[in-house]
């Protein structure tokens, strides 16, 4: 079906539509769509395996626009290749309620496989897609068929090549020999500030060759035939991922702005748009596609759909012939989690002696892996410490893509972005793991996961100043507030093994990213009676209570046991105390008002206790409450010494409470007399 002349006309149509939409919006980036249109037209009309009538088709190739600022390129393609993106949507580019936002968004526009925009993120997420594809194929036995010969095509630019995320991910992909990756590098030597030569003079080809990538050069990627030749070579694997270094001219076709930085990030202007149309011989009215281009794209789509239908028929026959394989495939595609997951996890929770929550998580993870085939992941070179290896399973590696334990290396950002791609692939619930303080390196990836509502699990251990001797650089203080500030991220900090089981169950049932915050130090398990109160899914619950309580101690994680011990000291002095464990602020805030008010009634003072920044606790303690935490960066010493110095001992907590609240009627001047044990704050 491929026709070189019509592919060229399709590319020019992409250029004009892109420039017109950006001009109408008075906002956008025309340079990249104009420069990459030839490559994109060849890819979509000849090489990309897709079915516009079923955008999520299991057998499809992926198309990732890592240079997401050039979003009109993909929107023009989706329009021309019948993804239901009509011309009105192109006219409403970047406008309220449109399906054509400033950068491509997964779940918002059919045909977009991942949200992109932050440069390098699409590239790194594509590496995760490749990992998930390989794992799914091997674990289901589909690698022994020809069903999963699909490719992941990425378009990236100079900005992507400069970003560290790309370097980390490319290094990992080369090591893993992920030969289904085909990257087109839009090498136009222009960035926003002008020539890339002012900041970027490295030999990209040599860098990628060192990463164990195959490098294909396309000296003129504004030539249809050269693009075709490069892609023809690229899709024939040599056992390595492939990068096509395509020399393009940014703004190609715009006679006065072609090759100039002025075409990068601003509309061409009415005069230059007219000059572009004239230069390309484009005589159709604005926002019009020539009939022969429509017919050509429709014929390409028909051919693609026919191939997809043939694939579907063979795949159905395969599944019909092997019920066990079909059932397993279904568990991956639907990321199936058993209904009784909590009950099963509680059976293996180590509750007979004090253990660190990282250790109880590691034990529970083994059961999760047994019950949820779609779960797999790894750590950034820290699995022995984060207890995140699945025992009895092999490593994901070249020649063993069915290995369940991924070694991401010391590449936290690439790990986070790759996990996004793994989740977006649609066949996995990925987990990734590192020390909590290094979530800073993952913040951009976590934010993108939240934007896309990607179901994945972060295992963050060494969650407080109790890291001890490693000192301030390794003691997370403000990171928990950072995670809680990201809309859509669920943060769970369990207090002991029963809560860890509940945390894993909640994480597996979530519909977005979940962070598990776990300790290095041992935590005393609840007794059997207290354990009956645990309800992690509700975010907070009462673990110890006095009738007519006059104060609430509200704690998370390792500080729940501390709160329980402090409560006993206060009770010995006649105070009446309620202790609440709040493993997840987010889950608690999702509960109805009645439940929230039942747990935290507004008529008594609340003291929050958490070995981290106190930022944000005011929403639960109010102006008259007390927030006990750490609003500095810790210190280097054995953790028990730090606990003593920072006031994180039972007596230390009581002393801080007494500094703010009165518990002795003889010292009280509030006039409440015998009721002084309510925890009123008189002159204090």
C-alpha positions in Angstrom: 0.0 0.0 0.0 2.9 2.3 0.7 3.2 5.1 -1.9 6.2 7.3 -1.7 4.5 10.3 -3.4 1.4 10.1 -1.3 3.5 9.7 1.9 5.2 12.9 1.0 1.8 14.6 0.4 0.6 13.2 3.8 3.7 14.6 5.5 3.0 18.1 4.0 -0.6 17.8 5.2 0.7 17.1 8.7 2.8 20.2 8.4 0.0 22.5 7.4 -2.5 21.1 9.8 0.0 21.4 12.7 0.9 25.0 11.8 -2.7 26.0 11.3 -3.8 24.6 14.7 -0.9 26.3 16.5 -1.6 29.6 14.7 -5.3 29.4 15.6 -4.4 28.7 19.3 -1.7 31.4 19.2 0.3 28.9 21.2 2.4 25.8 20.6 5.5 24.4 19.0 5.4 24.1 15.2 9.1 23.4 14.5 9.2 19.8 15.5 6.0 18.6 13.7 7.2 20.3 10.5 10.7 18.8 10.8 9.5 15.2 11.7 6.5 14.9 9.4 8.3 12.9 6.8 9.5 10.2 9.2 6.1 10.1 10.9 4.2 9.8 7.7 6.4 6.8 6.6 6.1 5.1 10.0 2.3 5.4 10.2 1.5 4.5 6.7 3.9 1.6 6.3 5.5 0.2 9.5 3.3 0.9 12.5 1.1 -2.1 13.5 -2.1 -0.6 14.9 -5.9 -0.7 14.7 -7.6 2.7 15.0 -10.9 1.0 15.7 -9.4 -0.7 18.8 -6.7 1.8 20.1 -5.8 -0.6 23.0 -5.4 -3.6 20.8 -3.1 -6.1 22.6 -1.0 -6.8 19.5 -0.3 -3.2 18.5 3.0 -1.4 18.3 3.5 1.6 20.6 4.1 5.1 19.4 5.7 7.4 21.9 6.2 11.1 21.2 8.9 11.8 23.8 9.3 15.3 22.4 5.8 15.9 23.6 5.9 19.7 22.9 5.4 18.7 19.3 2.0 17.3 20.1 0.3 18.6 16.9 2.3 15.9 15.1 0.5 13.1 16.9 -2.9 14.9 16.8 -2.5 15.3 13.0 -1.6 11.6 12.7 -4.6 10.6 14.8 -6.9 12.6 12.7 -5.5 11.4 9.4 -5.4 7.7 10.4 -9.0 7.6 11.7 -8.7 7.6 15.5 -11.9 9.6 15.8 -10.1 12.9 16.4 -12.1 15.2 14.2 -11.1 18.4 12.6 -12.9 20.5 15.3 -10.6 19.0 17.8 -7.6 20.2 15.8 -9.1 23.6 15.6 -9.5 23.6 19.4 -5.9 22.8 20.0 -4.9 23.7 23.6 -8.4 24.9 24.4 -10.6 24.1 27.3 -12.3 20.7 27.1 -10.6 19.7 23.8 -9.0 16.3 23.1 -5.9 18.1 21.9 -4.2 19.5 25.0 -0.8 21.1 24.9 1.0 17.9 25.5 -0.3 14.3 24.8 -2.1 12.8 27.7 -2.8 9.1 28.3 -6.5 8.4 28.9 -7.5 11.7 27.5 -7.0 11.2 23.8 -7.5 7.8 22.1 -4.2 6.6 20.5 -1.9 8.3 23.0 0.1 5.5 24.7 1.8 7.6 27.5 1.6 11.2 28.8 4.7 13.1 27.6 6.0 16.6 27.9 8.9 16.6 30.4 11.7 15.8 28.0 13.2 12.3 28.2 10.2 10.9 30.2 8.6 9.3 27.1 11.9 7.7 26.1 12.4 6.2 29.6 8.8 5.1 29.9 9.1 3.3 26.5 11.9 1.3 28.1 9.5 0.2 30.7 6.9 -0.8 28.1 9.5 -3.0 26.5 10.3 -4.6 29.8 6.6 -5.3 30.5 6.1 -6.6 26.9 9.0 -9.0 27.2 7.9 -10.2 30.6 4.3 -10.7 29.6 5.2 -12.7 26.5 7.6 -15.1 28.3 5.4 -15.7 31.4 2.4 -16.5 29.3 4.3 -18.6 26.7 3.4 -16.1 23.9 7.2 -15.6 23.2 7.1 -19.0 21.5 4.5 -17.7 19.0 4.7 -14.8 16.6 2.0 -12.8 18.4 4.4 -10.4 20.1 6.8 -9.2 17.4 5.6 -5.7 18.1 7.9 -2.7 18.3 7.9 0.5 20.4 8.6 3.5 18.2 9.8 6.7 19.9 10.4 10.2 18.5 12.8 12.2 20.6 14.7 15.4 20.1 17.8 17.3 21.2 16.1 18.1 24.6 15.5 14.4 25.3 19.1 13.7 24.5 20.3 16.2 27.0 18.1 15.0 29.8 19.6 12.6 32.3 16.5 10.5 32.2 17.3 9.5 28.7 20.9 8.6 29.5 19.8 6.4 32.5 17.1 4.7 30.5 19.2 4.2 27.4 22.0 2.6 29.5 19.5 0.2 31.0 17.9 -0.7 27.7 21.3 -1.3 26.1 22.3 -3.6 28.9 19.0 -5.5 28.7 19.2 -5.7 24.9 15.7 -4.5 24.4 15.7 -4.8 20.6 12.0 -3.9 20.2 12.9 -0.2 20.8 13.3 2.0 17.8 14.1 5.6 18.6 14.1 8.4 16.0 16.3 11.2 17.2 15.2 14.4 15.6 18.7 15.9 15.2 18.0 19.4 14.1 20.6 21.2 16.3 18.1 23.8 17.6 16.8 24.3 21.1 14.8 27.3 22.6 17.9 29.4 23.2 19.3 28.9 19.7 21.9 26.4 18.4 22.4 23.4 20.5 26.1 24.1 20.1 26.0 26.6 23.0 25.5 23.7 25.4 25.4 20.3 23.6 28.4 19.2 21.5 28.8 15.6 22.4 28.8 12.7 19.8 25.3 11.2 20.4 26.0 8.3 18.1 29.2 7.4 20.0 27.3 7.6 23.3 24.6 5.3 22.2 27.0 2.9 20.6 28.7 2.7 24.1 25.3 2.0 25.6 25.2 -1.1 23.3 22.6 0.4 20.8 22.6 0.0 17.1 23.0 3.4 15.4 21.5 4.1 12.0 22.1 7.4 10.3 19.6 9.1 8.1 21.5 12.1 6.6 18.3 13.8 5.4 15.2 12.8 7.4 13.2 15.4 5.4 13.4 12.9 2.5 10.7 10.3 2.4 12.9 7.6 0.7 15.7 8.0 3.2 13.2 7.7 6.1 11.8 4.5 4.5 15.2 3.0 4.1 16.2 3.8 7.7 13.0 2.3 9.1 13.3 -0.8 6.8 16.7 -1.5 8.4 15.6 -0.5 12.0 12.7 -3.1 12.1 15.1 -5.9 11.4 16.6 -6.6 14.8 20.3 -7.2 15.3 19.7 -8.0 19.0 20.1 -4.4 20.3 17.8 -1.4 20.7 18.0 0.9 17.7 18.4 4.7 17.4 17.9 6.4 14.0 19.8 9.7 14.0 17.8 11.7 11.6 19.1 15.0 10.4 16.1 17.3 10.0 15.5 21.0 9.6 13.3 22.4 12.3 10.3 24.2 10.8 10.9 22.4 7.5 8.8 24.0 4.7 8.5 27.4 6.3 10.7 29.4 4.0 11.7 32.2 6.4 11.9 30.2 9.6 13.1 26.8 8.5 16.2 25.8 10.5 15.8 28.7 12.9 15.0 28.7 16.7 12.1 31.1 16.0 10.1 28.1 14.6 10.6 26.1 17.8 8.2 27.3 20.4 5.9 30.0 18.9 3.3 30.1 16.1 4.7 30.8 12.6 2.6 33.9 12.2 -0.1 34.5 9.6 2.4 35.6 6.9 4.8 32.7 7.4 1.8 30.2 7.6 0.7 31.5 4.2 4.3 31.2 2.9 4.4 27.6 4.2 1.2 26.7 2.3 2.5 28.3 -0.8 5.9 26.7 -0.5 4.3 23.2 -0.2 1.8 23.9 -3.0 -1.0 23.4 -0.5 -4.1 24.9 -2.2 -6.9 23.5 0.1 -8.8 25.7 2.4 -7.6 26.0 6.0 -8.1 22.9 8.1 -8.9 20.8 5.0 -7.4 17.5 3.9 -7.1 16.7 0.2 -9.3 13.9 -1.0 -6.4 11.9 -2.3 -4.6 12.1 1.1 -7.8 11.0 2.8 -8.1 8.1 0.5 -4.4 7.1 0.9 -4.6 7.2 4.8 -7.9 5.3 4.7 -6.3 2.6 2.5 -3.4 2.4 5.0 -5.8 2.0 7.9 -7.8 -0.6 6.1 -4.6 -2.6 5.5 -3.6 -2.2 9.2 -7.1 -3.3 10.4 -7.0 -6.3 8.1 -3.7 -7.4 9.7 -5.1 -6.8 13.2 -8.2 -8.9 12.4 -6.0 -11.7 11.1 -3.9 -11.5 14.4 -7.1 -11.5 16.5 -8.4 -14.6 14.8 -5.2 -16.5 15.3 -5.0 -15.2 18.9 -8.5 -16.4 19.6 -7.7 -19.8 18.2 -4.6 -20.0 20.4 -6.6 -19.1 23.5 -9.5 -21.5 22.6 -7.0 -24.3 22.2 -5.3 -23.7 25.6 -7.7 -22.8 28.4 -4.9 -22.6 31.0 -2.9 -20.2 28.9 -6.0 -18.1 28.2 -6.7 -17.9 31.9 -3.2 -16.8 32.7 -3.2 -14.2 29.9 -6.4 -12.8 31.3 -4.8 -12.4 34.8 -2.1 -10.3 33.2 -4.3 -8.2 31.0 -6.7 -7.5 33.8 -4.1 -7.3 36.5 -6.2 -9.6 38.6 -6.1 -9.4 42.4 -8.0 -12.0 44.5 -11.0 -10.6 46.4 -9.7 -12.1 49.7 -6.2 -10.6 49.3 -6.1 -9.1 52.8 -7.1 -12.3 54.4 -4.4 -14.2 52.6 -1.7 -11.7 53.4 -2.6 -11.6 57.1 -1.9 -15.3 57.2 1.8 -14.8 56.4 2.3 -11.5 58.2 5.1 -12.0 60.8 3.3 -10.9 64.0 5.0 -13.1 66.6 8.0 -10.8 67.3 9.2 -7.3 66.6 10.3 -6.9 62.9 11.1 -3.9 60.7 8.2 -3.1 58.4 10.6 -3.5 55.5 11.1 -7.1 56.6 7.4 -7.8 57.1 6.8 -6.2 53.7 9.4 -8.6 52.2 7.7 -11.6 53.7 4.3 -10.4 52.5 5.6 -9.6 49.1 6.3 -13.3 48.6 2.6 -14.1 49.1 1.6 -11.2 46.9 3.8 -12.6 44.1 2.2 -16.0 44.4 -1.4 -14.6 44.2 -0.9 -11.8 41.7 1.0 -12.9 38.5 0.9 -9.4 37.0 3.1 -8.0 39.9 6.8 -7.7 39.2 9.5 -5.2 39.7 12.8 -4.4 41.4 15.0 -1.9 43.0 17.7 0.7 42.3 20.5 -1.6 43.5 19.1 -1.9 47.0 16.9 -5.0 46.9 18.8 -6.7 49.8 18.1 -3.6 52.0 14.6 -2.9 50.8 13.6 -6.6 50.9 12.0 -6.3 47.5 13.3 -9.4 45.7 10.8 -12.2 45.0 12.4 -15.3 46.3 12.7 -18.4 44.1 12.4 -16.2 41.0 15.2 -15.3 38.6 16.4 -12.0 37.4 15.0 -10.1 34.4 18.0 -10.2 32.0 19.0 -10.8 28.4 18.0 -14.3 27.6 15.7 -14.5 30.6 13.0 -11.9 30.1 10.7 -14.0 32.3 12.8 -13.1 35.3 10.6 -11.4 37.9 13.3 -9.4 39.7 14.5 -6.3 37.8 17.9 -4.8 38.6 17.4 -1.2 37.6 20.9 -0.2 38.8 21.6 3.1 40.5 19.1 4.9 38.2 16.2 6.1 40.4 14.7 8.5 37.8 14.8 5.9 35.0 13.4 3.3 37.3 10.4 5.5 38.2 9.8 6.4 34.5 10.3 2.8 33.4 7.7 1.7 36.0 5.3 4.2 34.5 5.8 2.6 31.1 5.4 -0.9 32.6 2.0 0.2 34.2 0.9 1.9 31.0 1.6 -1.2 29.0 -1.5 -2.7 30.4 -0.2 -6.1 31.5 1.6 -5.4 34.8 1.3 -4.0 38.3 4.9 -2.8 38.7 6.7 -2.1 41.9 10.0 -0.1 42.3 12.1 0.3 45.4 14.8 2.4 47.0 15.5 4.3 50.2 12.8 6.8 50.9 15.2 9.8 50.8 16.0 9.0 47.2 12.3 9.5 46.2 13.6 13.0 45.5 15.3 11.5 42.4 12.0 10.0 41.4 9.7 13.0 41.9 9.1 13.8 38.2 8.2 10.1 37.5 5.9 9.9 40.5 4.1 13.1 39.4 3.6 11.7 35.9 2.3 8.5 37.4 -0.3 10.4 39.4 -1.3 12.5 36.4 -1.9 9.3 34.4 -3.5 7.4 37.3 -1.0 4.6 36.7 -1.4 1.6 39.1 2.0 0.9 40.6 3.6 0.5 44.0 6.7 2.3 45.4 8.5 0.5 48.2 10.4 3.2 50.1 12.3 2.0 53.1 14.6 3.6 55.7 11.7 6.0 56.2 12.8 8.4 58.9 15.7 9.8 61.0 16.0 6.3 62.5 18.4 5.6 59.6 20.8 6.9 62.3 24.5 6.8 61.5 24.0 7.7 57.8 23.1 11.2 58.9 21.1 14.0 57.3 21.8 13.1 53.7 20.0 9.8 54.1 17.4 10.7 56.7 14.1 11.6 54.9 12.4 14.5 56.6 10.4 16.5 54.1 9.9 13.7 51.5 6.7 12.5 53.1 5.1 16.0 52.8 6.3 16.1 49.2 4.6 12.8 48.4 1.4 13.8 50.2 1.3 17.0 48.3 1.0 15.2 44.9 -2.6 14.9 43.9 -3.6 11.3 43.3 -0.7 9.6 45.2 -1.7 7.4 48.1 0.9 7.4 50.9 0.8 4.5 53.4 3.1 4.4 56.4 2.1 1.2 58.4 2.9 0.8 62.1 3.6 -2.9 62.2 3.1 -6.2 60.4 -0.7 -6.3 60.5 -0.8 -2.8 59.0 1.8 -3.8 56.4 -0.5 -6.6 55.2 -3.3 -4.1 55.0 -1.1 -1.6 53.2 -0.2 -4.1 50.6 -3.8 -5.1 50.1 -4.9 -1.5 49.8 -2.0 -0.9 47.3 -3.0 -3.8 45.1 -6.6 -2.6 45.0 -5.8 1.0 44.2 -6.4 2.7 40.9 -3.3 4.9 41.0 0.2 5.1 42.4 0.8 4.0 46.0 3.9 4.6 48.2 4.6 2.2 51.0 6.9 3.8 53.6 8.7 1.2 55.7 11.2 1.2 58.6 14.7 -0.2 59.0 14.2 -0.6 62.8 12.1 -3.3 64.4 8.5 -2.5 65.3 6.5 -4.3 68.0 3.4 -6.0 66.6 -0.1 -5.3 67.9 -1.5 -7.9 70.3 -4.4 -9.9 68.9 -7.1 -7.7 70.4 -5.6 -4.4 69.1 -5.0 -6.1 65.7 -8.8 -6.4 65.3 -9.0 -2.6 65.0 -6.7 -2.4 62.0 -8.4 -1.1 58.9 -5.8 0.4 56.6 -8.4 0.8 53.8 -10.0 3.5 55.9 -6.8 5.4 56.4 -7.1 5.8 60.2 -8.6 3.9 63.1 -8.6 3.8 66.9 -6.0 1.4 68.4 -6.4 2.3 72.0 -9.2 4.2 73.8 -10.4 5.5 77.1 -14.0 6.4 77.8 -14.5 10.1 77.9 -11.1 10.6 76.4 -9.8 14.2 76.6 -6.9 14.0 74.1 -6.0 12.2 70.9 -2.5 11.0 70.1 -2.4 10.7 66.3 0.6 8.8 64.9 1.9 7.0 61.8 4.3 4.2 61.2 6.9 3.6 63.9 5.5 6.4 66.0 2.2 4.5 66.7 3.9 2.2 69.3 5.6 5.4 70.7 2.2 7.0 71.0 0.8 3.9 72.8 3.6 4.0 75.3 3.3 7.7 75.9 -0.5 7.2 76.4 0.2 4.8 79.2 2.5 7.3 80.9 -0.3 9.9 80.7 -2.9 7.5 81.9 -0.8 6.8 84.9 -1.2 10.4 85.8 -5.0 10.3 85.4 -5.3 11.4 81.8 -7.9 9.8 79.4 -6.4 9.2 76.0 -7.3 7.9 72.6 -4.6 6.7 70.3 -5.2 6.7 66.6 -3.1 5.1 63.9 -3.2 7.0 60.6 -1.2 5.0 58.1 -2.7 7.0 55.2 -4.0 10.6 55.2 -5.3 10.2 51.7 -7.4 7.1 52.4 -8.8 8.7 55.6 -9.8 11.9 53.7 -11.7 9.7 51.3 -14.0 8.5 54.0 -17.3 10.1 54.8 -17.6 12.8 57.4 -19.3 10.6 59.9 -16.4 8.2 60.0 -13.8 11.0 60.1 -15.7 12.7 63.0 -16.0 9.4 64.8 -12.2 8.8 64.7 -11.2 12.5 65.2 -14.0 14.3 66.9 -13.5 18.0 66.8 -14.1 18.8 70.5 -10.8 17.4 71.9 -7.2 18.4 71.3 -5.1 16.4 68.9 -1.4 15.7 69.0 0.3 14.4 65.9 3.4 12.3 66.2 5.6 11.5 63.2 9.3 11.3 62.7 9.3 13.7 59.8 8.4 17.2 58.9 5.3 18.5 60.7 4.1 20.2 57.5 0.5 19.5 56.7 -0.6 18.0 60.0 -2.5 21.2 60.9 -5.4 19.9 58.9 -5.9 17.2 61.5 -4.7 18.9 64.7 -6.1 22.4 64.1 -4.7 25.7 65.5 -4.9 24.5 69.1 -3.3 21.1 68.5 0.3 20.1 68.8 2.5 18.7 66.0 5.5 16.6 67.1 7.9 15.9 64.4 11.3 16.9 63.0 11.6 20.2 61.2 15.3 20.0 60.7 17.5 17.5 58.8 18.5 15.1 61.5 22.0 14.1 62.6 24.5 11.2 62.4 24.4 8.9 65.4 22.9 5.6 66.5 19.2 5.8 66.1 18.4 5.3 69.8 20.6 8.2 70.6 18.8 10.3 68.0 15.4 9.3 69.4 16.6 10.5 72.8 18.0 13.8 71.5 15.0 14.5 69.4 12.4 13.7 72.0 11.1 10.6 70.4 10.9 8.5 73.5 7.7 7.9 75.5 8.8 10.4 78.2 10.0 12.8 75.6 6.6 12.8 73.9 4.9 13.3 77.3 7.2 16.2 78.1 6.4 18.0 74.8 2.7 17.5 75.4 2.9 18.8 79.0 4.7 21.9 77.6 1.6 22.7 75.7 -1.3 21.2 77.7 -2.3 21.1 81.3 -2.9 17.8 83.0 -2.8 18.9 86.7 -5.8 20.5 88.2 -3.6 22.2 90.8 -1.8 24.1 88.1 -4.9 24.8 86.0 -6.3 28.3 85.8 -9.0 27.5 83.2 -11.7 26.9 85.8 -12.5 23.3 84.7 -11.6 21.9 88.1 -11.9 18.1 88.3 -12.2 17.9 84.5 -8.7 19.2 84.0 -7.5 15.8 82.9 -9.4 16.5 79.6 -6.2 17.9 78.3 -7.3 21.6 78.2 -4.8 24.2 77.4 -5.1 27.0 79.9 -2.3 29.6 80.0 -0.2 27.1 78.1 
